[in-house]
Amino acid sequence: MGSPSGIVITRVMHCILFLASGCLRSAAAQGSIPALYVLGDSQADAGTNNYLPTLLRADIPHNGVDYPGRKPTGRFSNGKNFADFLAGHLQLASPPPYLSIRVTSSRRSKYLKGVNFASGGAGVSSRTNKGQCVSFDYQIDRQYSEVYASLVQQLGQKNASAHLGRSIFAVAIGGNDILNYVRPSLVDLLTSYPPQTPEEFIASLALSLKGQLQRMYDFGMRKLFVVGAAPLGCCPGLRVRAPAKECDARANDFAARYNVAVASILDGMSARHPDFRYSLFDAATALLQYIRKAQTNGYDVADAACCGLGKKNAMFSCTPASSLCKNRTSHIFWDFVHPTETTAQKLTALAFDGSHPFVIPRNVRQLAM
């Protein structure tokens, strides 16, 4: 049995270690992450498309029915989306859409706190939903580059680089490319010549994405969180068109292939740039566990949309004329392709504190350290 002084010292050391652990876990809350910059598609769109002459918009009811104020915001959700929840985990305000602040006199100070560039309909390819959204290339090369230049002018190169280097960049992109390839519109068929084989399609996406992420790195990005493609074949919009109303295996296969390609790109970037760190969330694996074991995960409905029209509420997007489910928390999907607020919240929490196989090589909390 140890001496009283030894026991006291041991207990003090345990307290110090406990407190140190707590400090590490709350590092993001203590200001180590100064800003969140979000790029991508409708998974993260916080109202960008409200400012565009597009059909791809969500600033109409019943969207936003559970958002504070119960009004549509432009989010493709009944409430908050993953970008909102990610900001909450980082104890940051959800960043505003770039188009909502670019003409304000205080835009430079707002740039310091984070910006959301995501646009519903965007894809890795600039041809995806061309003319209906802000393409991923444009988000990087015209919008984020303008923010980068503004921060350099405001802070100086060294301080701007330090600020961006500590910030988290979140990217959710690729799903629309896959959807358009699996279920091409007449316009896609007429403008996508020559047709690509599945292998060529994934390779072309990978090549484009590699260059896009490298440009983000060149503009100061050092901490990157990427949301991989969801199991798109299980989204109500594709599922309802399948012969047996089961998940579209072809679409899910493309999502899985795309995610493997993204993992390879990020691993290569990490090898080339020692100061680059990333977190990749496998949304396909995570969401499939909810779909396959819906009730175990707190859901009653896994194959139909909460808001929409037609079979499984999956034939059209959510509008004031749509059928609206009473209990949004019981549904995995809000509309024909987007998750409910509840699902987005669960997925973001898993990405933030989860582990392999859902998030690699580190979770977002660890990325934020």
N, C-alpha and C positions, 0 to 999 in steps of 0.2 A: 504494500500500500504506500502511495507517495506521500511526501510531506505536504502540509497545508499550503505552503508557498508554491510548491510545484503544481498543486491542483488549481490554485488561483491563476497561475501563469497559463496553464493549459486551457482553462475556461476563457481567459482573455483572448488567447490565440484563436480559439474557436469562434468567438464573437467577431474578431477582426476578419477572419476568413469568411464568415457568414455575411458581414457587411460588405466586404469586397465583392462577393458574388452578387449581392443585390445591386451594387453600383454598376457592375458589368451588365446585368440584365436590364438596367434602366438607363443605359448609356444614351440611347436615342432620345430619352425624355430629358436629358440634361443638356441638350443643345449640340451634341456632336454631329447631328444631321441638320444642317441649316435650311435645307430646301428639298422639295420633291419635284422632279420634272418628269412629266408623263407624256408618252407618245404612243400612237397606235390607232386602234379602231373603236367600234362602238362599245366594247367591253369597258372602256375607260372614258369615253366621250362625256364631258360634263356640261355640254351645251355648245360645242363648236359649231355643229350643223345648224343651230338656230340662226346663225349669221350667213347662211348660204342659201341660194335658190335651188334647193334640192328636195327630192321626194323622201330622202333618207333622213328623217327627222323624228324626234320624239318629244317635241314641245307641245303635245296635245294630250288630253286625257285619253285613257285612264293612266297613262304614264305619270309617275310621281304621286300616285294616290296615297302612298305611305311615307313620302318624303315630308320633312318638316314644312308645315304650311299647306300640305296636301295639294300642291300645284305641280304641273309638269315643268321640268327644268331643262329638258333636252337629254336627260339620261335615259337610256333604253332599259328602264327598270321601273318597278313599282316604288322604289325608294332610292337608296344609295347604291353605288357600284363599287367595284374593287378598289378603284383609285381613292375613293372616299375612305374606305376602311383601312387601306394601307396608310394614308395620311394620319388617320386616327391612331394606329399602332405606333407610328413614329412621333406622335404627339405634335403634329403639325396641322395647320388648317388645310383643308382640301384645296389644292391649287386651282385658280380660276382659268377658264379657257383663254388662250392667247388672244383670240379675236375679240374678247370682251374688254381687254385692257390695252391693246396695242395703240389706241388713239387717245388714251387718258394721259394727263400731264404727270401723273404719279406712277407711270408704268415702270420706270427704272427701279423704284423702291419695291414695287410689287414683284419684279423679276427676281429680286433677291430671295423672296419667300417661296418661289416655285411657280411653275406654269404648267397648264395642261394643254397639249397640242392635239390630243387624240380626236379623230374624226370618224364618225360612223360610216362604214363602207370602205374605209381605206384598206389597202393590201400592201404586201411586199412589192408587188408589181404596180407600176404607175398606171397600167391599163385597167386595173381592177376598179370597177365602178367609176371610171374616168368621167369627170365633169359633175359628179354627184357628191364629191367629198374632197377633203384636203388630203392629197396622197401622202404616203409615208416619206417619200423623197422630198416633197415640198415642206413637210413638217420639219425635216432636218435641215435642208439646204437653204430655205428661205426664212422660216420662222424661228427655229431654234438658233440658227446662225446669227440672226438679228439680235436675239437675246444675248448670245455669247458676246457679240461685238459691243453691245450696250454695257454689259457687265465689265468688260475690259476697259472701256472708256471711263466708266464710273469708278472702278476700284483700282485700275492698273492691272497689268498682265499677271504679276505675281499673286496679288490678292484674289483676283478673279479665278485664277487656276486653283488656288487653295480652297476657295468657296465651292467651286464646282467639284473639286476632288473629294470633298467631304459629303457632298449631296448625293441623294439616291436618284437614279434614273430608272424609270419603270417603262417597259415596252410590252405591249400586247398586240401582236400583228400576225397575220398568216391565215387566219380562219376564213376570211372572205375570198382569198385566192383559191383555197381548197373548195369552198362552196361553189364558186363560179366554174371551177374545172369539172366538178362532179355533176352539177346541174347548170350547164351553160345556157344563157339566154340566146335569143336569135342574134342579138347584137354581138355577143361574145363569139358566136359561131362564125359570123361574117368578118369579124376583125381579128381573129386569132389564127391567122394563116402564117406558116404551115402548122397543122395540128401537132401537138407534142405528145410523146409517149409518157406514161406515168413517171418513168425514170428521168426523162428530159425535163418534165415539169418540176419535180422536186429539186433537181440539180440547178435549174434556172432560178428557183426561189432562193436556194442556198447561196448561189453566187451573188445575187442582188443583196441579200441580207448581210452577207459578209462585208460588202462594200459600205452598206448603210451604217452598220455598227462601227466600222472603222472610222467613218467620218464623224460619228458621235464622239468617238475617242479623241479624234483630232481636235474637236471642239470642247475638250475638257472633261468628258465623262470618264469616271474611274470606278464607280460603283454602280453596277447594272443588275436590275432585277427583271427577268424575262418570264412572261406568262406563256407557256407552250400552248399549242392548239388543243382545244377541247375535243371530246369524242363526238364530232359533228354529226356522225351518222345516227346518234341517239337523240339529237335535237328533234323536237316535234315536227318541224318543217320538213325534214328528210324522212323521218320515221313514218309519217302518215302516207308518204308516197311509196314506201316499200311494200312489196306484194303481201307479206304476212304481217305488216305493221310492226315489224321488229327493227332493230337498229340496222342502218345501212352499213354493212361490213366494209364496203369499198371506201366510203368516206372516212370511216374510222381508221382504216389502214393508211390512208393518206396522212391523216393527222399524226399517227404514230411515226410514219417515215419522216415527216417534217420535223417532229420533235427530236428525232435522232440526229437529223442534219443540224438543227440548232445547237444541240449539245456539242457536236463536233466543232462548229464554228466558235463557240464560246471557249472551249478547251484550247483551241488554236490561238485565240486572242490572248488568253491567259499565259500561254507559253511565250508568245512574242512580246508581251508587255508585262513585266514583273509588277508594275504598280496597278494593274487592272484586276479587279475582283468582281465576281458575279454570283448570282443565285438564279437557278433555273427551276421553275415550278412546272411539274408535269400535270397539267390540268386534265389531260385525258385519263390518266390513272386515278387521279383523285375523284373526278366526277363520276367515273364508272363505278366506283365503290358505292356512291350514293344511289346511283340508278339501279344497280344490281341488288342492293340491300336497302331499299328505300325506307321501309318501316323501321329497320334497325337504326337508321340515321335520322329518324324523326319526320319522314315524309309519308304522305298518303298517295300522292300522284307523281309518277315518274315519266309517264309517256305522253302527257298532254300539257298544253300551255294554260296558264291561268287566264290570260287575256288574249282574245282573238276571235276568229269566226271559222265556221266550217268544222270538219272532222277534227276532233282533238283540239279545237281552238287553234289549229296550226296552219290554216290556209292563208291567213292574212295577218298583217302586223296589228299592233294594238292601237285602236282608235276609239273615239267616243261611241261609235256604233257597235263596238265589240262586246262579246259576252265576258263578264268579269267574275272570277271565282271569289267566293266570300272569304276564304281563309288562304291568304297568300303564303303563309309559313308552311303550309302543307304541300306546296308545289315546288318541284325542283326548278321548273322553267317558268319564266314570266310570260314570254311570247314564243313565237315559233323557233327562236334560236338563243335568246338571252336568258340568263339565270335570274331568279328572283333575288330580292335583297337578302333574304335569309341564306340562300345558296352562296351568293357573293361573299357574305360575311364569313361563312364557314370556310370557304376555300381560301380566303385571304388569311384567316387565322392559322390555317394549316401551312400555308406558305411562310408565314412569319415565324412560327415556332416548331414546324414539323421537321421531318428528317427523311432520309432515303426510304422508299423510292419516290416519294412525292416531291421532294425538293433537294437539289444537288448543286454544287458540292457542299453548300452551307445554306442555312435558312436565312430569311431576311433580317432577323434579329442579329445574327452573327455577321451578316454583311454590313450592318449599321455600326458595328463596334469600331 
